[in-house]
Amino acid sequence: MDRSKPERALQDNHFRNAPLDQNVPVLLAILGIWYVNFFQAETHAMLPYDQYMHRFAAYFQQGDMESNGKYITKDGRRVNYHTGPIVWGEPGTNGQHAFYQLIHQGTRMIPADFMIPAQSQHPIRDNLHHKILVANFLAQTEALMKGKTAEEARKELEAAGMSGDTLENLLPHKVFQGNKPSNSIVFRKLTPFILGALVAMYEHKIFVQGVMWNINSYDQWGVELGKQLAKKIEPELKDASPVSSHDSSTNGLINFLKQNFA
């Protein structure tokens, strides 16, 4: 990528010169390692509350997982610790109605980065829609942090007129454990400059994690085997003759597909 761009230069200079305790990519990297290696977190969610960033998580699925999804160190040894997490996410309220249930009350720790601009690209109706997004952004991060105790849930249900067995049966479902890790990344407005700075920030985070895990973040040998096998399989698809040169599962799949091409 072109490091001469001003937004990248800004983030590069911050990464190079900021003290470690104020260095955003370093802090993000260390937090990620803390969750992966000390709390066995398997995934990391990226949750932008801006529709213009709807492919941001997908972009860093490649940026992060292809860089640090490795089990061989730079010394050629197999690691005895976890490295890069599974990266995933969706924008804003799309995720709230899909997988936030798992983040709030699931059995796995899922660290999450929430991102939102203070200013909308389309501030219609006195910025009403964006303020609704901001309210949801703030509510979700607060809920993840604080949760809801059984006592708080009980008071809510009693205030709603519920009592007896009905209340007791519903009560456990209304409790939120809280203490769920998240980062809130807030910026004034999503511009090309800010987008570039965000991309550079995460690139530096990925680099730092690769250094700490002692892996090479700049190769991707894991994609080579599939390419090699595809070159072998492609000519086998040119006619209808059955194939027996692979394992039984792959042979069966190839032969079924060949029989049903037309």
Phi and psi in degrees as GROMACS dihedral restraints (atoms count N, CA, C in turn):
[ dihedral_restraints ]
;  ai    aj    ak    al  type     phi  dphi    fc
    3     4     5     6     1   -77.0    20    10
    4     5     6     7     1   105.9    20    10
    6     7     8     9     1   -81.1    20    10
    7     8     9    10     1    -2.6    20    10
    9    10    11    12     1   -80.5    20    10
   10    11    12    13     1   -12.8    20    10
   12    13    14    15     1   -60.7    20    10
   13    14    15    16     1   138.6    20    10
   15    16    17    18     1   -60.7    20    10
   16    17    18    19     1   -35.8    20    10
   18    19    20    21     1   -67.2    20    10
   19    20    21    22     1   -35.9    20    10
   21    22    23    24     1   -73.1    20    10
   22    23    24    25     1   -39.5    20    10
   24    25    26    27     1   -60.9    20    10
   25    26    27    28     1   -39.3    20    10
   27    28    29    30     1   -60.0    20    10
   28    29    30    31     1   -48.4    20    10
   30    31    32    33     1   -70.0    20    10
   31    32    33    34     1   -37.4    20    10
   33    34    35    36     1   -59.5    20    10
   34    35    36    37     1   -45.8    20    10
   36    37    38    39     1   -65.5    20    10
   37    38    39    40     1   -39.7    20    10
   39    40    41    42     1   -61.4    20    10
   40    41    42    43     1   -46.9    20    10
   42    43    44    45     1   -62.5    20    10
   43    44    45    46     1   -39.6    20    10
   45    46    47    48     1   -73.6    20    10
   46    47    48    49     1   -35.9    20    10
   48    49    50    51     1  -111.4    20    10
   49    50    51    52     1   -23.0    20    10
   51    52    53    54     1   -69.3    20    10
   52    53    54    55     1   142.4    20    10
   54    55    56    57     1   -57.0    20    10
   55    56    57    58     1   150.2    20    10
   57    58    59    60     1   -58.0    20    10
   58    59    60    61     1   -36.2    20    10
   60    61    62    63     1   -77.3    20    10
   61    62    63    64     1    -2.5    20    10
   63    64    65    66     1  -124.1    20    10
   64    65    66    67     1     7.5    20    10
   66    67    68    69     1   -91.1    20    10
   67    68    69    70     1   107.1    20    10
   69    70    71    72     1   -60.6    20    10
   70    71    72    73     1   -49.1    20    10
   72    73    74    75     1   -60.3    20    10
   73    74    75    76     1   -37.7    20    10
   75    76    77    78     1   -65.8    20    10
   76    77    78    79     1   -44.4    20    10
   78    79    80    81     1   -62.7    20    10
   79    80    81    82     1   -43.0    20    10
   81    82    83    84     1   -62.2    20    10
   82    83    84    85     1   -41.1    20    10
   84    85    86    87     1   -64.4    20    10
   85    86    87    88     1   -45.5    20    10
   87    88    89    90     1   -66.7    20    10
   88    89    90    91     1   -40.2    20    10
   90    91    92    93     1   -59.8    20    10
   91    92    93    94     1   -44.3    20    10
   93    94    95    96     1   -60.8    20    10
   94    95    96    97     1   -42.6    20    10
   96    97    98    99     1   -66.3    20    10
   97    98    99   100     1   -38.9    20    10
   99   100   101   102     1   -57.2    20    10
  100   101   102   103     1   -46.1    20    10
  102   103   104   105     1   -72.4    20    10
  103   104   105   106     1   -40.4    20    10
  105   106   107   108     1   -70.5    20    10
  106   107   108   109     1   -48.5    20    10
  108   109   110   111     1   -92.8    20    10
  109   110   111   112     1   -16.8    20    10
  111   112   113   114     1  -114.8    20    10
  112   113   114   115     1   -18.6    20    10
  114   115   116   117     1  -122.3    20    10
  115   116   117   118     1     6.0    20    10
  117   118   119   120     1    57.6    20    10
  118   119   120   121     1    32.2    20    10
  120   121   122   123     1   -66.4    20    10
  121   122   123   124     1   135.1    20    10
  123   124   125   126     1  -102.8    20    10
  124   125   126   127     1   -20.2    20    10
  126   127   128   129     1  -133.7    20    10
  127   128   129   130     1   166.3    20    10
  129   130   131   132     1  -139.4    20    10
  130   131   132   133     1   123.8    20    10
  132   133   134   135     1   -96.7    20    10
  133   134   135   136     1   137.6    20    10
  135   136   137   138     1  -116.2    20    10
  136   137   138   139     1   117.5    20    10
  138   139   140   141     1  -128.3    20    10
  139   140   141   142     1    83.6    20    10
  141   142   143   144     1   -81.1    20    10
  142   143   144   145     1   131.7    20    10
  144   145   146   147     1   -96.7    20    10
  145   146   147   148     1    61.8    20    10
  147   148   149   150     1  -161.5    20    10
  148   149   150   151     1   120.5    20    10
  150   151   152   153     1   -63.0    20    10
  151   152   153   154     1   -24.9    20    10
  153   154   155   156     1   -69.1    20    10
  154   155   156   157     1   -11.7    20    10
  156   157   158   159     1  -106.6    20    10
  157   158   159   160     1    25.3    20    10
  159   160   161   162     1   -67.2    20    10
  160   161   162   163     1   -16.6    20    10
  162   163   164   165     1  -107.0    20    10
  163   164   165   166     1     9.5    20    10
  165   166   167   168     1   -63.0    20    10
  166   167   168   169     1   -46.9    20    10
  168   169   170   171     1   -62.8    20    10
  169   170   171   172     1   -40.6    20    10
  171   172   173   174     1   -63.1    20    10
  172   173   174   175     1   -38.3    20    10
  174   175   176   177     1   -60.6    20    10
  175   176   177   178     1   -43.0    20    10
  177   178   179   180     1   -86.2    20    10
  178   179   180   181     1    -5.0    20    10
  180   181   182   183     1   -61.4    20    10
  181   182   183   184     1   -43.8    20    10
  183   184   185   186     1   -71.5    20    10
  184   185   186   187     1   -46.2    20    10
  186   187   188   189     1   -60.9    20    10
  187   188   189   190     1   -39.7    20    10
  189   190   191   192     1   -89.9    20    10
  190   191   192   193     1   -52.5    20    10
  192   193   194   195     1   -72.1    20    10
  193   194   195   196     1   -33.9    20    10
  195   196   197   198     1   -72.7    20    10
  196   197   198   199     1   -28.2    20    10
  198   199   200   201     1   -78.8    20    10
  199   200   201   202     1   -46.4    20    10
  201   202   203   204     1  -118.2    20    10
  202   203   204   205     1    11.5    20    10
  204   205   206   207     1   -85.6    20    10
  205   206   207   208     1    69.2    20    10
  207   208   209   210     1  -141.1    20    10
  208   209   210   211     1   149.1    20    10
  210   211   212   213     1  -118.2    20    10
  211   212   213   214     1     7.2    20    10
  213   214   215   216     1  -111.8    20    10
  214   215   216   217     1   129.9    20    10
  216   217   218   219     1   -78.0    20    10
  217   218   219   220     1   173.1    20    10
  219   220   221   222     1   -65.3    20    10
  220   221   222   223     1   -17.2    20    10
  222   223   224   225     1   -89.6    20    10
  223   224   225   226     1     1.2    20    10
  225   226   227   228     1    83.5    20    10
  226   227   228   229     1    14.5    20    10
  228   229   230   231     1  -104.5    20    10
  229   230   231   232     1   153.1    20    10
  231   232   233   234     1   -78.3    20    10
  232   233   234   235     1   136.4    20    10
  234   235   236   237     1   -72.3    20    10
  235   236   237   238     1   155.0    20    10
  237   238   239   240     1  -115.9    20    10
  238   239   240   241     1    31.1    20    10
  240   241   242   243     1  -148.3    20    10
  241   242   243   244     1   163.4    20    10
  243   244   245   246     1   -76.9    20    10
  244   245   246   247     1   147.8    20    10
  246   247   248   249     1  -114.1    20    10
  247   248   249   250     1  -133.6    20    10
  249   250   251   252     1   -56.0    20    10
  250   251   252   253     1   138.3    20    10
  252   253   254   255     1   -82.1    20    10
  253   254   255   256     1   168.7    20    10
  255   256   257   258     1   -75.3    20    10
  256   257   258   259     1   125.9    20    10
  258   259   260   261     1  -105.5    20    10
  259   260   261   262     1   133.5    20    10
  261   262   263   264     1  -158.3    20    10
  262   263   264   265     1   172.5    20    10
  264   265   266   267     1   159.6    20    10
  265   266   267   268     1   170.3    20    10
  267   268   269   270     1  -145.7    20    10
  268   269   270   271     1   159.4    20    10
  270   271   272   273     1   -76.5    20    10
  271   272   273   274     1   140.7    20    10
  273   274   275   276     1    41.1    20    10
  274   275   276   277     1  -130.6    20    10
  276   277   278   279     1   -70.6    20    10
  277   278   279   280     1   -13.4    20    10
  279   280   281   282     1   -55.5    20    10
  280   281   282   283     1   -46.1    20    10
  282   283   284   285     1   -69.2    20    10
  283   284   285   286     1   -34.8    20    10
  285   286   287   288     1   -58.8    20    10
  286   287   288   289     1   -33.8    20    10
  288   289   290   291     1   -97.6    20    10
  289   290   291   292     1    14.2    20    10
  291   292   293   294     1  -125.7    20    10
  292   293   294   295     1   -65.8    20    10
  294   295   296   297     1  -124.4    20    10
  295   296   297   298     1     1.5    20    10
  297   298   299   300     1   -63.7    20    10
  298   299   300   301     1   -27.6    20    10
  300   301   302   303     1   -52.4    20    10
  301   302   303   304     1   -46.2    20    10
  303   304   305   306     1   -64.8    20    10
  304   305   306   307     1   -39.7    20    10
  306   307   308   309     1   -65.7    20    10
  307   308   309   310     1   -41.5    20    10
  309   310   311   312     1   -77.0    20    10
  310   311   312   313     1   -44.5    20    10
  312   313   314   315     1  -127.2    20    10
  313   314   315   316     1    10.7    20    10
  315   316   317   318     1   -76.8    20    10
  316   317   318   319     1   175.1    20    10
  318   319   320   321     1   -92.8    20    10
  319   320   321   322     1    -0.8    20    10
  321   322   323   324     1  -110.4    20    10
  322   323   324   325     1   146.2    20    10
  324   325   326   327     1   -77.0    20    10
  325   326   327   328     1   128.4    20    10
  327   328   329   330     1  -128.1    20    10
  328   329   330   331     1    91.4    20    10
  330   331   332   333     1   -60.1    20    10
  331   332   333   334     1   144.9    20    10
  333   334   335   336     1  -140.5    20    10
  334   335   336   337     1   141.9    20    10
  336   337   338   339     1  -104.7    20    10
  337   338   339   340     1   116.8    20    10
  339   340   341   342     1   -97.2    20    10
  340   341   342   343     1   132.9    20    10
  342   343   344   345     1  -128.7    20    10
  343   344   345   346     1   137.6    20    10
  345   346   347   348     1  -156.9    20    10
  346   347   348   349     1   142.0    20    10
  348   349   350   351     1   -86.0    20    10
  349   350   351   352     1   149.3    20    10
  351   352   353   354     1   -71.8    20    10
  352   353   354   355     1   -29.4    20    10
  354   355   356   357     1  -114.0    20    10
  355   356   357   358     1   138.6    20    10
  357   358   359   360     1   -86.3    20    10
  358   359   360   361     1   156.2    20    10
  360   361   362   363     1   -74.1    20    10
  361   362   363   364     1   -21.6    20    10
  363   364   365   366     1  -134.4    20    10
  364   365   366   367     1    77.3    20    10
  366   367   368   369     1   -79.5    20    10
  367   368   369   370     1    63.8    20    10
  369   370   371   372     1   -84.3    20    10
  370   371   372   373     1   156.9    20    10
  372   373   374   375     1    51.6    20    10
  373   374   375   376     1    52.3    20    10
  375   376   377   378     1    57.0    20    10
  376   377   378   379     1    37.3    20    10
  378   379   380   381     1    64.6    20    10
  379   380   381   382     1    27.2    20    10
  381   382   383   384     1   -59.7    20    10
  382   383   384   385     1   -50.1    20    10
  384   385   386   387     1   -60.8    20    10
  385   386   387   388     1   -42.8    20    10
  387   388   389   390     1   -67.2    20    10
  388   389   390   391     1   -36.3    20    10
  390   391   392   393     1   -65.3    20    10
  391   392   393   394     1   -32.9    20    10
  393   394   395   396     1   -65.0    20    10
  394   395   396   397     1   -42.7    20    10
  396   397   398   399     1   -60.7    20    10
  397   398   399   400     1   -45.2    20    10
  399   400   401   402     1   -60.9    20    10
  400   401   402   403     1   -42.1    20    10
  402   403   404   405     1   -60.5    20    10
  403   404   405   406     1   -42.5    20    10
  405   406   407   408     1   -67.3    20    10
  406   407   408   409     1   -41.4    20    10
  408   409   410   411     1   -55.6    20    10
  409   410   411   412     1   -52.0    20    10
  411   412   413   414     1   -66.5    20    10
  412   413   414   415     1   -38.3    20    10
  414   415   416   417     1   -65.5    20    10
  415   416   417   418     1   -41.4    20    10
  417   418   419   420     1   -66.1    20    10
  418   419   420   421     1   -44.0    20    10
  420   421   422   423     1   -68.1    20    10
  421   422   423   424     1   -36.6    20    10
  423   424   425   426     1   -66.4    20    10
  424   425   426   427     1   -41.8    20    10
  426   427   428   429     1   -63.5    20    10
  427   428   429   430     1   -41.0    20    10
  429   430   431   432     1   -63.0    20    10
  430   431   432   433     1   -39.3    20    10
  432   433   434   435     1   -73.7    20    10
  433   434   435   436     1   -50.9    20    10
  435   436   437   438     1   -89.9    20    10
  436   437   438   439     1   -34.7    20    10
  438   439   440   441     1    66.6    20    10
  439   440   441   442     1  -160.3    20    10
  441   442   443   444     1  -146.0    20    10
  442   443   444   445     1   123.9    20    10
  444   445   446   447     1   -77.1    20    10
  445   446   447   448     1   165.0    20    10
  447   448   449   450     1   -62.0    20    10
  448   449   450   451     1   -37.1    20    10
  450   451   452   453     1   -64.2    20    10
  451   452   453   454     1   -43.6    20    10
  453   454   455   456     1   -64.1    20    10
  454   455   456   457     1   -43.2    20    10
  456   457   458   459     1   -63.7    20    10
  457   458   459   460     1   -40.1    20    10
  459   460   461   462     1   -61.7    20    10
  460   461   462   463     1   -44.5    20    10
  462   463   464   465     1   -61.8    20    10
  463   464   465   466     1   -40.1    20    10
  465   466   467   468     1   -62.7    20    10
  466   467   468   469     1   -45.7    20    10
  468   469   470   471     1   -66.3    20    10
  469   470   471   472     1   -39.7    20    10
  471   472   473   474     1   -65.7    20    10
  472   473   474   475     1   -38.2    20    10
  474   475   476   477     1   -65.4    20    10
  475   476   477   478     1   -26.8    20    10
  477   478   479   480     1   -84.8    20    10
  478   479   480   481     1     3.5    20    10
  480   481   482   483     1    89.8    20    10
  481   482   483   484     1    13.6    20    10
  483   484   485   486     1   -94.1    20    10
  484   485   486   487     1   148.3    20    10
  486   487   488   489     1  -159.4    20    10
  487   488   489   490     1   176.6    20    10
  489   490   491   492     1    63.4    20    10
  490   491   492   493     1  -149.2    20    10
  492   493   494   495     1   -62.5    20    10
  493   494   495   496     1   -34.2    20    10
  495   496   497   498     1   -59.2    20    10
  496   497   498   499     1   -45.5    20    10
  498   499   500   501     1   -65.0    20    10
  499   500   501   502     1   -47.0    20    10
  501   502   503   504     1   -64.2    20    10
  502   503   504   505     1   -34.8    20    10
  504   505   506   507     1   -71.3    20    10
  505   506   507   508     1   -34.5    20    10
  507   508   509   510     1   -83.7    20    10
  508   509   510   511     1   -27.5    20    10
  510   511   512   513     1   -52.0    20    10
  511   512   513   514     1   -48.1    20    10
  513   514   515   516     1   -59.9    20    10
  514   515   516   517     1   -30.0    20    10
  516   517   518   519     1   -75.2    20    10
  517   518   519   520     1   -18.1    20    10
  519   520   521   522     1   -94.1    20    10
  520   521   522   523     1    -1.3    20    10
  522   523   524   525     1   -89.7    20    10
  523   524   525   526     1   134.7    20    10
  525   526   527   528     1  -117.8    20    10
  526   527   528   529     1   126.5    20    10
  528   529   530   531     1   -63.9    20    10
  529   530   531   532     1   -37.5    20    10
  531   532   533   534     1    72.2    20    10
  532   533   534   535     1  -167.7    20    10
  534   535   536   537     1    57.2    20    10
  535   536   537   538     1    34.7    20    10
  537   538   539   540     1   -95.3    20    10
  538   539   540   541     1   127.9    20    10
  540   541   542   543     1   -75.3    20    10
  541   542   543   544     1   136.2    20    10
  543   544   545   546     1  -152.6    20    10
  544   545   546   547     1   154.3    20    10
  546   547   548   549     1  -112.5    20    10
  547   548   549   550     1   137.8    20    10
  549   550   551   552     1  -106.4    20    10
  550   551   552   553     1   114.4    20    10
  552   553   554   555     1  -110.3    20    10
  553   554   555   556     1   108.5    20    10
  555   556   557   558     1  -118.1    20    10
  556   557   558   559     1   137.0    20    10
  558   559   560   561     1  -140.2    20    10
  559   560   561   562     1   162.4    20    10
  561   562   563   564     1   -65.1    20    10
  562   563   564   565     1   -51.9    20    10
  564   565   566   567     1  -156.1    20    10
  565   566   567   568     1   144.5    20    10
  567   568   569   570     1   -77.2    20    10
  568   569   570   571     1   106.8    20    10
  570   571   572   573     1  -122.0    20    10
  571   572   573   574     1   167.2    20    10
  573   574   575   576     1   -53.9    20    10
  574   575   576   577     1   -38.0    20    10
  576   577   578   579     1   -62.7    20    10
  577   578   579   580     1   -48.7    20    10
  579   580   581   582     1   -66.7    20    10
  580   581   582   583     1   -40.5    20    10
  582   583   584   585     1   -60.2    20    10
  583   584   585   586     1   -44.4    20    10
  585   586   587   588     1   -62.1    20    10
  586   587   588   589     1   -39.4    20    10
  588   589   590   591     1   -65.4    20    10
  589   590   591   592     1   -39.1    20    10
  591   592   593   594     1   -64.4    20    10
  592   593   594   595     1   -43.5    20    10
  594   595   596   597     1   -60.4    20    10
  595   596   597   598     1   -47.1    20    10
  597   598   599   600     1   -62.9    20    10
  598   599   600   601     1   -38.2    20    10
  600   601   602   603     1   -58.6    20    10
  601   602   603   604     1   -46.7    20    10
  603   604   605   606     1   -71.2    20    10
  604   605   606   607     1   -32.9    20    10
  606   607   608   609     1   -61.1    20    10
  607   608   609   610     1   -44.3    20    10
  609   610   611   612     1   -66.3    20    10
  610   611   612   613     1   -37.3    20    10
  612   613   614   615     1   -58.4    20    10
  613   614   615   616     1   -47.1    20    10
  615   616   617   618     1   -60.5    20    10
  616   617   618   619     1   -42.4    20    10
  618   619   620   621     1   -60.7    20    10
  619   620   621   622     1   -47.3    20    10
  621   622   623   624     1   -60.7    20    10
  622   623   624   625     1   -42.3    20    10
  624   625   626   627     1   -64.7    20    10
  625   626   627   628     1   -38.8    20    10
  627   628   629   630     1   -61.0    20    10
  628   629   630   631     1   -41.1    20    10
  630   631   632   633     1   -62.8    20    10
  631   632   633   634     1   -45.7    20    10
  633   634   635   636     1   -69.2    20    10
  634   635   636   637     1   -31.4    20    10
  636   637   638   639     1   -85.7    20    10
  637   638   639   640     1    -4.8    20    10
  639   640   641   642     1    60.3    20    10
  640   641   642   643     1    41.4    20    10
  642   643   644   645     1  -119.9    20    10
  643   644   645   646     1   158.8    20    10
  645   646   647   648     1   -88.1    20    10
  646   647   648   649     1   109.3    20    10
  648   649   650   651     1   -77.8    20    10
  649   650   651   652     1    -1.1    20    10
  651   652   653   654     1  -113.3    20    10
  652   653   654   655     1    17.8    20    10
  654   655   656   657     1  -126.2    20    10
  655   656   657   658     1   170.2    20    10
  657   658   659   660     1  -148.8    20    10
  658   659   660   661     1    58.9    20    10
  660   661   662   663     1   -65.4    20    10
  661   662   663   664     1   -20.5    20    10
  663   664   665   666     1   -64.3    20    10
  664   665   666   667     1   -18.4    20    10
  666   667   668   669     1   -91.5    20    10
  667   668   669   670     1    -7.2    20    10
  669   670   671   672     1   -74.1    20    10
  670   671   672   673     1   -39.7    20    10
  672   673   674   675     1   -60.8    20    10
  673   674   675   676     1   -44.5    20    10
  675   676   677   678     1   -60.4    20    10
  676   677   678   679     1   -39.9    20    10
  678   679   680   681     1   -63.2    20    10
  679   680   681   682     1   -42.6    20    10
  681   682   683   684     1   -61.8    20    10
  682   683   684   685     1   -45.3    20    10
  684   685   686   687     1   -67.7    20    10
  685   686   687   688     1   -34.8    20    10
  687   688   689   690     1   -62.3    20    10
  688   689   690   691     1   -38.3    20    10
  690   691   692   693     1   -64.4    20    10
  691   692   693   694     1   -31.2    20    10
  693   694   695   696     1   -76.2    20    10
  694   695   696   697     1   -38.1    20    10
  696   697   698   699     1   -75.6    20    10
  697   698   699   700     1   -35.6    20    10
  699   700   701   702     1   -53.1    20    10
  700   701   702   703     1   -49.3    20    10
  702   703   704   705     1   -66.8    20    10
  703   704   705   706     1   -21.6    20    10
  705   706   707   708     1   -74.0    20    10
  706   707   708   709     1   -10.2    20    10
  708   709   710   711     1   -94.2    20    10
  709   710   711   712     1     1.6    20    10
  711   712   713   714     1   -78.2    20    10
  712   713   714   715     1   -21.4    20    10
  714   715   716   717     1  -133.7    20    10
  715   716   717   718     1  -179.5    20    10
  717   718   719   720     1   -93.6    20    10
  718   719   720   721     1     1.9    20    10
  720   721   722   723     1   -67.7    20    10
  721   722   723   724     1   141.2    20    10
  723   724   725   726     1   -65.7    20    10
  724   725   726   727     1   151.3    20    10
  726   727   728   729     1  -112.1    20    10
  727   728   729   730     1   139.0    20    10
  729   730   731   732     1  -137.2    20    10
  730   731   732   733     1    17.3    20    10
  732   733   734   735     1   -90.4    20    10
  733   734   735   736     1     0.3    20    10
  735   736   737   738     1  -116.9    20    10
  736   737   738   739     1  -172.9    20    10
  738   739   740   741     1   -66.4    20    10
  739   740   741   742     1   164.8    20    10
  741   742   743   744     1   -62.0    20    10
  742   743   744   745     1   -36.6    20    10
  744   745   746   747     1   -65.4    20    10
  745   746   747   748     1   -49.3    20    10
  747   748   749   750     1   -66.3    20    10
  748   749   750   751     1   -40.5    20    10
  750   751   752   753     1   -56.8    20    10
  751   752   753   754     1   -46.4    20    10
  753   754   755   756     1   -62.2    20    10
  754   755   756   757     1   -41.4    20    10
  756   757   758   759     1   -65.3    20    10
  757   758   759   760     1   -46.0    20    10
  759   760   761   762     1   -60.9    20    10
  760   761   762   763     1   -46.8    20    10
  762   763   764   765     1   -67.0    20    10
  763   764   765   766     1   -37.6    20    10
  765   766   767   768     1   -63.3    20    10
  766   767   768   769     1   -46.2    20    10
  768   769   770   771     1   -63.2    20    10
  769   770   771   772     1   -41.7    20    10
  771   772   773   774     1   -64.0    20    10
  772   773   774   775     1   -36.4    20    10
  774   775   776   777     1   -70.5    20    10
  775   776   777   778     1   -18.6    20    10
  777   778   779   780     1  -118.3    20    10
  778   779   780   781     1    14.6    20    10
  780   781   782   783     1   -61.5    20    10
  781   782   783   784     1   -41.9    20    10
